[in-house]
Amino acid sequence: MANWKARLLVSATALAACATVTGPAVSAAAQAAIVPAGSAAADLPPGVVQLNDGEDCPPVTLCLYRDYGRQGPAYGIGAGYKVDLKQLPMGDGTAANNVSSWVNHARTVAVLIDADEGRARPLFPGQPLEEPEATNDTVDLVDWA
């Protein structure tokens, strides 16, 4: 089973188990079930998974890649999760102002936000994006329309 499929299955199982119960303890338990203690992924924001080198973008996910051609360090963001890319380690820095390639496999419009310039751009479902020179390495935040 592909790595993302295993993570998706574990995540879906944890969320389904929590569907009838609410509260902070449940959230903590669900997070613990999804992310093993002590793993690097434990430091990622909710809804974010680190992709392996060469791993395709999972379904219902917005994926970002440091390099053109969907190469280099990469992350997947679950639909609906607002993420500050400064929270995603990438190389010697973070993913903020460090992403050149995107693909939106979510069923929702992703909004790519350049906080430095106050600009927002939509990335529609099913759409890939190789950043043009003018906007390459400018996105700081991901939100959803």
Secondary structure, DSSP 8 states (H G I E B T S, - for coil): --HHHHHHHHHHHHHHHHTT--SHHHHHHHHHHHS-TT-GGGGS-TTEEEE-TT----TTEEEEEEETTTEEEEEEEETT--EEGGGSEETTEESTT---EEEE-SSS-EEEEETTTTEEEEE-TT-EEE--TTTTT---EEEE-
